[in-house]
């Protein structure tokens, strides 16, 4: 009718409506497109099925259906009827993978997910949050499993906080098992540098510009942006377009405050984990270089540690350049992870020797702490 005024919502009401809508959208995304993916077990499991053909083919196994796509992103939970029949639930994780950045943690997690008795997911650990505040999301991140499967979480960054390790062990139980994968700290630094510069530029292989390099200086990165992307992930790095300048001070000494260097001092992480574990036998430390060269051997070691059925063999991997990529006939999502095998920067030989000498004492401590003969410890650069 003429003369009537339309009713308007108050700013407060609009704000609440927007919050409720955002929460609903996030819930639906998590429910129907979970952040990782999953599998089923060898015996006493429901039969698996293959549906469709070509790129649309789906492999239904356990609580999830898989299709062709990026590893960790190509699964959907089965319908509610199948969930009830299979006994699918979000059971507490029995295994937690931790690992220093660029040591192979993500690849190990994605590959273990191909095992028919292991279900994996990724759960990043926030530096400033307590487990008491995160338990709802923590439980939601735990993948669904059948009674015959075990859940495994990749808790990125857990090893950097002893208090968080203690909270996780207390929450999941004293029998929880931890897996830590490490690699040559010199190679780790090179890989980390290439990863950071690639992420900052947003385009693989694009040269790092001076303007970007100047923004990424220690804690100032929290307030800087590149386009619309925050770069706080790279705080405590000092990155330029030359690797040597990124790790050396003006006097030519190694900048030990840079994460490119400090993350390679592994003893501090191994010790902090051991200090929080009631049983040191519940920690498995893996050689990342051995995993890269013969992944099936490392995975067999993990199978023994977790006491699950034997599955991984040489036939489950294909060589792609210098790397092995997982493959299985039934899992269409088995593939190499995106971004693996980036070219490493060309580095002055003297700087490489300086790095190797810096890590020598820490490598010896690591050997004494774990009793392991890591492949890189005897690799002396001349």
MIFI-240219 format. One record per atom (N, C-alpha, C): x, y, z. Coordinates in steps of 0.02 Angstrom, whole numbers, padded with zeros to 5 digits, always signed. Example, Ala and Ser with C-alpha at 12.3 -4.5 7.8 and 13.67 -1.06 7.14 Angstrom:
BEGIN
+00660-00284+00390+00615-00225+00390+00660-00165+00390+00642-00112+00354+00684-00053+00357+00645+00002+00394
//
This chain:
BEGIN
+00041-00060+00000+00000+00000+00000+00043+00062+00000+00015+00115-00032+00051+00177-00033+00055+00206+00037+00107+00238+00050+00115+00270+00115+00147+00227+00167+00149+00161+00155+00181+00115+00203+00256+00119+00196+00290+00116+00250+00363+00114+00249+00388+00043+00259+00439+00026+00221+00467-00042+00227+00507-00049+00291+00497-00106+00323+00533-00120+00385+00607-00135+00371+00651-00103+00407+00723-00113+00397+00753-00148+00457+00802-00191+00443+00837-00225+00497+00889-00177+00527+00898-00182+00592+00949-00141+00625+01018-00168+00609+01070-00127+00614+01139-00150+00601+01157-00211+00643+01134-00212+00706+01150-00268+00750+01118-00333+00725+01055-00328+00702+01020-00387+00675+01054-00413+00612+01074-00366+00569+01109-00385+00507+01175-00419+00523+01210-00395+00575+01274-00425+00594+01264-00497+00617+01211-00509+00658+01198-00576+00682+01178-00623+00625+01139-00596+00578+01120-00637+00521+01180-00657+00479+01227-00610+00469+01287-00625+00431+01329-00677+00467+01335-00672+00532+01375-00721+00571+01344-00790+00565+01277-00793+00572+01244-00858+00568+01251-00889+00499+01246-00847+00447+01254-00872+00379+01324-00898+00367+01375-00861+00391+01444-00882+00383+01458-00948+00418+01430-00955+00479+01439-01017+00517+01408-01076+00481+01348-01065+00452+01315-01119+00415+01355-01140+00354+01382-01090+00318+01422-01105+00258+01484-01145+00277+01519-01124+00330+01579-01160+00351+01563-01231+00372+01506-01240+00407+01486-01307+00428+01474-01352+00367+01438-01326+00317+01423-01366+00258+01486-01383+00219+01532-01335+00215+01596-01348+00180+01634-01404+00214+01637-01400+00281+01675-01451+00318+01641-01519+00315+01574-01519+00315+01537-01582+00316+01540-01618+00249+01535-01580+00194+01531-01612+00129+01595-01608+00089+01645-01570+00113+01710-01567+00079+01764-01563+00131+01775-01617+00170+01822-01616+00226+01892-01600+00203+01934-01570+00248+01999-01545+00229+02049-01597+00206+02037-01660+00222+02083-01710+00197+02044-01767+00168+02057-01829+00182+02023-01885+00151+02030-01950+00189+02012-02006+00163+02021-02070+00198+02006-02138+00167+02010-02195+00205+02017-02265+00183+01981-02321+00222+02006-02385+00220+01975-02443+00253+02024-02500+00269+02006-02560+00293+02057-02610+00314+02054-02677+00278+02107-02718+00290+02114-02779+00252+02061-02832+00264+02051-02850+00327+02002-02903+00339+01943-02876+00378+01888-02915+00378+01827-02897+00416+01801-02828+00397+01805-02810+00333+01778-02746+00311+01725-02758+00258+01683-02708+00249+01633-02713+00198+01667-02711+00130+01639-02744+00079+01669-02743+00013+01672-02673-00016+01726-02660-00054+01732-02595-00087+01701-02599-00156+01681-02541-00182+01649-02541-00247+01679-02487-00291+01674-02497-00356+01697-02449-00405+01636-02423-00443+01626-02357-00443+01569-02328-00475+01591-02280-00530+01555-02279-00587+01571-02233-00641+01631-02256-00680+01655-02211-00724+01713-02227-00765+01751-02163-00780+01814-02171-00800+01855-02113-00818+01866-02068-00758+01865-02001-00770+01877-01953-00717+01822-01953-00665+01762-01978-00683+01706-01978-00636+01705-02040-00593+01751-02088-00604+01751-02150-00565+01764-02136-00492+01726-02171-00449+01735-02165-00378+01750-02233-00348+01796-02233-00300+01811-02294-00264+01784-02287-00193+01734-02327-00176+01703-02324-00110+01738-02374-00065+01765-02349-00010+01803-02391+00035+01796-02364+00106+01771-02407+00151+01762-02384+00219+01710-02328+00222+01727-02276+00259+01680-02220+00270+01683-02167+00216+01724-02176+00165+01733-02124+00115+01732-02151+00043+01715-02106-00002+01717-02121-00074+01770-02076-00104+01812-02104-00147+01869-02067-00176+01860-02060-00251+01884-02004-00276+01884-01993-00348+01950-01962-00368+01961-01956-00433+02024-01929-00458+02031-01857-00437+02090-01838-00414+02102-01770-00392+02164-01765-00350+02176-01706-00323+02235-01694-00282+02232-01736-00219+02287-01771-00202+02287-01811-00141+02266-01769-00081+02222-01797-00041+02199-01762+00018+02139-01717+00006+02118-01709-00057+02062-01664-00071+02007-01699-00111+02012-01764-00120+01966-01798-00166+01926-01852-00132+01896-01836-00076+01854-01886-00042+01788-01855-00020+01739-01897-00014+01674-01878+00013+01651-01933+00061+01619-01912+00115+01594-01961+00163+01536-01998+00131+01529-02063+00147+01474-02103+00120+01408-02080+00151+01352-02103+00123+01287-02082+00148+01274-02109+00219+01224-02081+00252+01211-02097+00322+01193-02171+00332+01158-02200+00284+01142-02271+00290+01204-02314+00292+01251-02300+00246+01315-02337+00244+01355-02324+00307+01353-02263+00332+01389-02247+00393+01365-02291+00451+01299-02298+00457+01271-02339+00512+01290-02412+00503+01286-02437+00441+01302-02507+00428+01375-02523+00442+01419-02475+00427+01491-02486+00436+01515-02468+00506+01474-02433+00544+01495-02412+00610+01542-02353+00608+01533-02308+00560+01577-02250+00552+01567-02200+00608+01622-02182+00641+01621-02133+00694+01686-02093+00693+01685-02035+00727+01746-01996+00735+01780-02020+00800+01818-02072+00795+01852-02101+00853+01917-02063+00866+01940-02064+00928+02001-02028+00946+02060-02054+00906+02102-02008+00884+02161-02027+00845+02209-02069+00887+02236-02121+00856+02285-02164+00890+02356-02145+00873+02364-02105+00819+02430-02087+00795+02432-02013+00776+02487-01980+00792+02496-01910+00774+02563-01904+00738+02562-01875+00678+02623-01861+00642+02644-01789+00655+02706-01780+00675+02734-01714+00683+02797-01712+00640+02820-01654+00625+02880-01651+00584+02899-01580+00568+02963-01569+00562+02987-01502+00546+02969-01486+00474+02954-01423+00462+02934-01400+00395+02984-01421+00342+02958-01445+00284+02997-01466+00226+03039-01528+00239+03014-01572+00283+03049-01635+00296+03010-01695+00268+02953-01684+00237+02915-01739+00207+02853-01759+00245+02832-01718+00293+02775-01735+00335+02710-01743+00295+02697-01695+00251+02635-01697+00212+02634-01757+00165+02690-01770+00133+02694-01827+00087+02684-01893+00125+02715-01898+00184+02707-01958+00225+02634-01969+00244+02600-01915+00264+02531-01919+00284+02486-01942+00227+02495-01910+00169+02454-01926+00110+02465-01998+00087+02527-02021+00091+02542-02089+00069+02515-02141+00117+02521-02128+00182+02494-02175+00231+02418-02182+00224+02386-02131+00199+02313-02133+00191+02292-02185+00139+02338-02209+00098+02323-02261+00049+02319-02330+00081+02346-02336+00142+02342-02400+00177+02269-02414+00194+02245-02475+00182+02174-02491+00193+02153-02495+00266+02198-02481+00313+02178-02483+00383+02194-02418+00419+02213-02366+00382+02232-02302+00412+02192-02245+00380+02165-02202+00422+02127-02143+00398+02165-02081+00422+02182-02035+00377+02222-01978+00396+02185-01912+00386+02209-01862+00421+02185-01794+00413+02238-01746+00438+02232-01683+00418+02280-01631+00438+02247-01583+00486+02281-01568+00541+02255-01521+00590+02311-01474+00611+02314-01413+00582+02367-01366+00601+02360-01344+00673+02416-01337+00707+02416-01316+00777+02429-01241+00780+02384-01203+00810+02392-01131+00818+02436-01117+00878+02483-01069+00869+02530-01054+00921+02498-01027+00985+02445-00986+00977+02419-00949+01035+02353-00977+01062+02335-01038+01043+02272-01067+01066+02285-01126+01112+02242-01135+01160+02246-01193+01205+02202-01249+01179+02220-01311+01195+02178-01367+01175+02108-01360+01205+02103-01327+01263+02037-01319+01294+01991-01278+01249+02019-01233+01210+01980-01191+01165+01968-01224+01098+02007-01275+01082+02007-01304+01016+01974-01373+01011+01951-01401+01066+01932-01471+01065+01875-01486+01017+01830-01439+01009+01775-01451+00962+01802-01459+00891+01845-01412+00870+01874-01416+00803+01922-01475+00798+01956-01490+00853+02002-01547+00854+01964-01612+00841+01908-01619+00874+01867-01679+00864+01837-01681+00794+01818-01623+00768+01791-01621+00701+01844-01638+00649+01907-01622+00664+01960-01637+00616+01978-01711+00615+01960-01747+00668+01973-01819+00669+01930-01853+00617+01959-01890+00571+01919-01921+00517+01875-01978+00543+01823-01992+00505+01780-02049+00522+01817-02114+00509+01805-02163+00552+01835-02229+00543+01784-02283+00558+01796-02341+00530+01758-02401+00549+01793-02430+00610+01763-02478+00645+01795-02507+00704+01862-02541+00687+01873-02559+00623+01935-02593+00604+01991-02545+00584+01976-02481+00578+02026-02432+00556+02053-02392+00614+02111-02361+00604+02138-02315+00654+02143-02245+00622+02131-02194+00664+02135-02125+00640+02204-02097+00654+02230-02060+00605+02296-02029+00610+02289-01955+00594+02316-01912+00638+02315-01840+00627+02385-01814+00614+02391-01771+00564+02453-01735+00552+02445-01667+00587+02476-01660+00644+02470-01598+00684+02529-01553+00670+02521-01513+00618+02574-01469+00594+02594-01419+00648+02658-01418+00666+02682-01369+00714+02681-01391+00787+02656-01451+00800+02650-01474+00870+02717-01477+00905+02769-01498+00868+02834-01510+00899+02867-01445+00924+02842-01387+00903+02871-01324+00924+02849-01302+00993+02799-01336+01022+02772-01315+01086+02766-01374+01134+02812-01380+01182+02809-01435+01230+02743-01437+01268+02716-01379+01285+02652-01378+01322+02596-01408+01281+02595-01394+01215+02544-01421+01172+02551-01497+01165+02614-01521+01163+02626-01593+01159+02595-01627+01220+02607-01598+01279+02580-01626+01341+02504-01627+01340+02473-01573+01313+02400-01569+01310+02372-01623+01264+02405-01633+01207+02381-01683+01158+02387-01754+01187+02444-01768+01218+02454-01834+01248+02402-01846+01303+02389-01795+01343+02340-01802+01396+02269-01812+01368+02254-01778+01312+02187-01782+01283+02176-01847+01246+02226-01870+01208+02218-01931+01168+02236-01994+01206+02270-01987+01262+02288-02045+01302+02362-02060+01299+02388-02090+01352+02460-02102+01357+02486-02153+01306+02440-02191+01275+02462-02241+01226+02464-02213+01155+02450-02148+01147+02453-02118+01080+02524-02123+01053+02530-02137+00988+02596-02144+00957+02612-02083+00914+02674-02061+00916+02696-02002+00878+02748-02023+00827+02745-01992+00768+02793-02005+00715+02824-01938+00696+02891-01936+00696+02928-01875+00679+02974-01891+00621+02969-01854+00566+03012-01865+00508+03059-01805+00499+03123-01820+00487+03175-01769+00481+03216-01781+00417+03252-01730+00395+03295-01737+00337+03358-01695+00347+03405-01702+00302+03467-01663+00304+03449-01589+00314+03473-01558+00369+03454-01488+00383+03477-01439+00330+03532-01455+00295+03554-01410+00241+03505-01413+00183+03486-01474+00164+03437-01481+00110+03369-01453+00131+03353-01460+00195+03290-01432+00220+03289-01356+00212+03345-01324+00227+03350-01251+00221+03340-01228+00149+03372-01264+00102+03365-01248+00031+03293-01256+00008+03262-01311+00028+03193-01324+00009+03146-01273+00039+03159-01254+00101+03117-01205+00135+03122-01137+00101+03182-01119+00082+03193-01055+00046+03153-01054-00019+03157-01108-00058+03121-01110-00121+03046-01109-00108+03023-01142-00056+02952-01143-00039+02927-01073-00021+02965-01038+00021+02945-00971+00043+02944-00923-00015+02996-00922-00056+02999-00875-00112+02943-00890-00163+02928-00953-00173+02874-00971-00219+02807-00947-00192+02795-00958-00127+02732-00936-00097+02725-00860-00098+02779-00826-00084+02776-00753-00082+02760-00723-00150+02787-00753-00201+02776-00728-00268+02708-00750-00296+02683-00805-00270+02618-00828-00293+02620-00865-00359+02678-00864-00392+02686-00898-00456+02750-00939-00453+02746-01002-00468+02804-01045-00464+02859-01021-00511+02919-01013-00483+02977-00996-00523+02987-00922-00534+02939-00880-00515+02946-00808-00525+02998-00780-00478+03039-00734-00502+03094-00708-00461+03067-00664-00404+03096-00673-00345+03075-00634-00287+03095-00561-00298+03047-00516-00288+03062-00445-00299+03088-00413-00235+03124-00358-00244+03153-00325-00186+03100-00299-00139+03044-00274-00166+02992-00247-00124+02963-00300-00077+02954-00361-00104+02928-00416-00062+02980-00436-00010+03043-00439-00030+03096-00459+00016+03099-00412+00076+03087-00347+00064+03092-00299+00119+03034-00306+00168+02978-00333+00146+02921-00340+00192+02928-00398+00239+02965-00448+00219+02970-00509+00259+03032-00506+00304+03026-00469+00356+03083-00461+00402+03059-00475+00473+03076-00533+00497+03058-00554+00565+02984-00542+00580+02968-00514+00638+02899-00511+00660+02858-00458+00624+02889-00415+00585+02851-00364+00548+02804-00396+00497+02817-00458+00479+02776-00490+00428+02703-00496+00448+02689-00492+00514+02619-00497+00536+02575-00441+00508+02604-00384+00493+02564-00327+00472+02570-00314+00397+02608-00355+00362+02619-00343+00291+02574-00388+00249+02558-00366+00189+02519-00407+00143+02550-00404+00075+02538-00457+00037+02557-00458-00034+02492-00464-00072+02469-00410-00103+02403-00411-00132+02352-00417-00076+02313-00471-00077+02263-00482-00025+02285-00538+00023+02345-00564+00013+02367-00621+00053+02412-00600+00110+02395-00623+00170+02438-00611+00227+02502-00652+00221+02557-00626+00246+02620-00663+00243+02646-00677+00313+02601-00677+00363+02623-00689+00431+02652-00759+00439+02634-00805+00393+02661-00873+00394+02737-00872+00390+02764-00819+00361+02836-00817+00351+02872-00771+00400+02842-00759+00457+02876-00718+00507+02939-00754+00531+02987-00715+00552+03052-00739+00575+03094-00768+00518+03077-00749+00457+03120-00763+00400+03149-00696+00376+03207-00699+00347+03235-00640+00314+03251-00662+00243+03207-00645+00196+03211-00673+00129+03230-00619+00078+03280-00634+00039+03297-00593-00019+03297-00638-00080+03313-00610-00139+03314-00651-00199+03377-00692-00207+03421-00690-00156+03482-00731-00156+03485-00770-00091+03493-00835-00096+03491-00878-00037+03545-00857+00013+03606-00846-00010+03661-00829+00035+03645-00767+00076+03615-00716+00046+03598-00655+00082+03542-00667+00132+03504-00721+00123+03448-00736+00167+03470-00772+00231+03531-00800+00231+03553-00838+00290+03616-00809+00322+03647-00760+00290+03709-00731+00317+03697-00661+00342+03733-00642+00396+03731-00574+00421+03778-00531+00379+03780-00467+00392+03823-00422+00355+03897-00438+00364+03913-00472+00421+03983-00491+00434+04001-00558+00402+03952-00592+00372+03966-00656+00339+03952-00716+00383+03930-00705+00445+03914-00761+00490+03843-00786+00476+03829-00848+00495+03762-00874+00486+03713-00839+00533+03655-00821+00507+03604-00789+00547+03561-00843+00581+03580-00862+00641+03546-00917+00676+03475-00900+00698+03457-00836+00695+03389-00816+00714+03339-00830+00657+03364-00839+00596+03320-00853+00540+03293-00924+00544+03229-00933+00528+03200-00999+00530+03232-01045+00477+03259-01017+00425+03294-01058+00376+03349-01099+00410+03380-01070+00461+03434-01103+00497+03408-01139+00559+03369-01104+00600+03351-01131+00666+03307-01193+00663+03265-01199+00611+03222-01258+00606+03262-01322+00595+03325-01317+00574+03365-01376+00561+03401-01402+00623+03392-01369+00680+03422-01393+00743+03370-01441+00774+03372-01503+00754+03319-01551+00769+03318-01577+00841+03375-01575+00874+03379-01604+00941+03329-01572+00989+03318-01507+00981+03272-01473+01027+03201-01500+01021+03181-01520+00959+03114-01546+00949+03108-01618+00974+03158-01658+00959+03157-01728+00981+03156-01731+01057+03197-01690+01089+03200-01690+01162+03135-01668+01193+03104-01616+01164+03041-01591+01192+02985-01642+01187+02986-01682+01133+02936-01735+01126+02948-01790+01177+03011-01812+01183+03028-01865+01230+03011-01845+01302+03021-01781+01317+03007-01758+01385+02933-01763+01403+02889-01762+01353+02817-01762+01365+02785-01831+01357+02822-01878+01328+02794-01945+01316+02807-01991+01376+02755-02022+01404+02765-02069+01459+02809-02128+01439+02801-02150+01376+02840-02207+01351+02879-02186+01289+02945-02181+01293+02985-02160+01235+02978-02206+01175+02957-02269+01186+02947-02315+01130+02887-02296+01087+02848-02248+01109+02790-02225+01071+02808-02169+01022+02872-02155+01016+02896-02106+00966+02937-02143+00913+02918-02134+00850+02956-02161+00794+02987-02103+00755+03053-02102+00749+03088-02051+00711+03109-02080+00644+03092-02046+00590+03106-02071+00523+03157-02027+00487+03195-02059+00443+03244-02026+00400+03209-02004+00336+03200-01939+00327+03165-01914+00268+03200-01930+00202+03266-01933+00203+03302-01950+00142+03290-02023+00123+03290-02067+00172+03275-02138+00159+03203-02145+00133+03157-02105+00158+03088-02107+00135+03083-02085+00062+03122-02035+00043+03121-02011-00026+03151-02062-00074+03203-02098-00052+03238-02145-00096+03201-02211-00103+03174-02237-00048+03137-02301-00049+03077-02295-00002+03025-02260-00025+02968-02247+00020+02936-02310+00048+02933-02363+00010+02900-02424+00034+02936-02453+00095+03003-02446+00098+03040-02471+00156+03022-02432+00219+03019-02366+00212+03001-02324+00270+02930-02338+00292+02884-02347+00244+02814-02360+00260+02805-02428+00293+02846-02476+00275+02844-02541+00308+02866-02535+00381+02914-02490+00393+02936-02476+00462+02879-02445+00502+02841-02400+00470+02783-02370+00503+02730-02422+00518+02718-02467+00471+02669-02521+00481+02686-02563+00542+02749-02580+00549+02771-02618+00608+02760-02579+00672+02776-02514+00670+02769-02471+00729+02696-02465+00750+02651-02460+00701+02580-02453+00716+02544-02520+00726+02580-02574+00711+02552-02641+00717+02489-02650+00675+02494-02626+00613+02440-02636+00564+02463-02687+00512+02418-02712+00473+02434-02763+00423+02483-02735+00371+02523-02779+00342+02570-02759+00290+02532-02743+00225+02550-02687+00195+02517-02667+00133+02565-02640+00082+02608-02593+00101+02651-02558+00053+02706-02602+00025+02713-02601-00041+02766-02637-00076+02793-02592-00131+02847-02616-00163+02878-02578-00217+02829-02561-00273+02782-02605-00286+02736-02596-00342+02688-02537-00331+02685-02511-00270+02639-02456-00255+02670-02388-00270+02728-02387-00304+02762-02324-00318+02790-02324-00389+02787-02265-00420+02815-02256-00486+02865-02199-00483+02919-02205-00521+02972-02154-00522+02951-02096-00566+02957-02036-00540+02943-01976-00579+03001-01928-00568+03049-01929-00615+03110-01890-00606+03150-01919-00549+03166-01877-00500+03205-01899-00442+03160-01923-00385+03094-01923-00396+03047-01939-00342+03004-01999-00359+02978-02030-00306+02929-02083-00313+02860-02056-00298+02812-02075-00340+02743-02056-00329+02702-02118-00313+02656-02113-00264+02615-02172-00246+02565-02188-00301+02549-02252-00308+02498-02273-00355+02465-02337-00329+02401-02341-00337+02364-02402-00323+02309-02409-00376+02290-02469-00390+02240-02480-00442+02171-02455-00420+02156-02459-00356+02089-02443-00333+02080-02370-00315+02133-02337-00292+02126-02269-00268+02141-02219-00323+02090-02186-00351+02102-02138-00406+02137-02075-00383+02139-02062-00317+02171-02001-00293+02245-02010-00278+02272-02070-00288+02343-02083-00275+02385-02047-00328+02425-02000-00306+02466-01961-00353+02518-01923-00314+02563-01889-00352+02613-01846-00320+02579-01784-00293+02604-01758-00237+02577-01696-00211+02600-01637-00253+02558-01586-00258+02574-01528-00297+02632-01490-00266+02678-01464-00307+02732-01423-00283+02794-01461-00262+02793-01528-00267+02851-01567-00249+02902-01567-00306+02966-01569-00288+03018-01571-00339+03036-01504-00368+03025-01449-00329+03045-01384-00354+03121-01381-00362+03145-01342-00410+03216-01333-00418+03245-01295-00359+03301-01318-00334+03333-01284-00278+03378-01228-00303+03390-01177-00262+03433-01122-00283+03505-01143-00290+03541-01110-00335+03613-01121-00342+03648-01084-00286+03689-01120-00248+03720-01090-00189+03796-01098-00192+03830-01046-00169+03903-01047-00167+03928-01106-00125+03978-01140-00151+04004-01201-00119+04029-01187-00048+04061-01129-00038+04086-01112+00029+04030-01104+00079+03975-01076+00057+03917-01067+00101+03888-01135+00120+03887-01181+00072+03862-01249+00086+03906-01283+00139+03971-01274+00133+04016-01303+00182+04007-01271+00251+03994-01206+00251+03983-01171+00314+03920-01198+00348+03868-01208+00310+03806-01236+00337+03818-01306+00365+03853-01348+00326+03866-01417+00348+03906-01418+00413+03955-01375+00419+03996-01372+00481+03953-01348+00540+03909-01301+00527+03866-01275+00580+03823-01331+00610+03797-01374+00568+03752-01426+00592+03787-01489+00618+03853-01494+00609+03889-01555+00628+03877-01575+00701+03886-01528+00747+03879-01545+00818+03806-01563+00835+03759-01528+00804+03688-01544+00816+03670-01613+00788+03700-01630+00731+03687-01696+00702+03714-01752+00747+03772-01740+00777+03800-01790+00824+03755-01797+00885+03730-01741+00910+03683-01744+00967+03620-01782+00948+03596-01772+00886+03537-01806+00863+03549-01882+00860+03607-01900+00836+03625-01972+00833+03626-02002+00904+03656-01966+00951+03661-01991+01019+03592-01995+01052+03549-01949+01035+03482-01946+01066+03437-02001+01040+03442-02016+00975+03396-02065+00944+03427-02133+00932+03495-02135+00930+03529-02198+00914+03524-02216+00841+03502-02168+00799+03493-02181+00728+03552-02157+00687+03569-02195+00635+03621-02175+00588+03587-02141+00528+03573-02077+00535+03539-02041+00481+03584-02036+00420+03554-02040+00362+03591-02044+00299+03634-01983+00288+03614-01925+00313+03651-01864+00298+03709-01850+00347+03711-01884+00403+03762-01868+00453+03832-01886+00428+03839-01938+00388+03905-01956+00362+03919-01921+00296+03871-01882+00271+03879-01848+00207+03914-01782+00218+03982-01781+00217+04021-01722+00231+04035-01686+00166+04012-01623+00162+04024-01584+00101+04094-01555+00103+04131-01564+00050+04200-01540+00048+04206-01481+00000
//
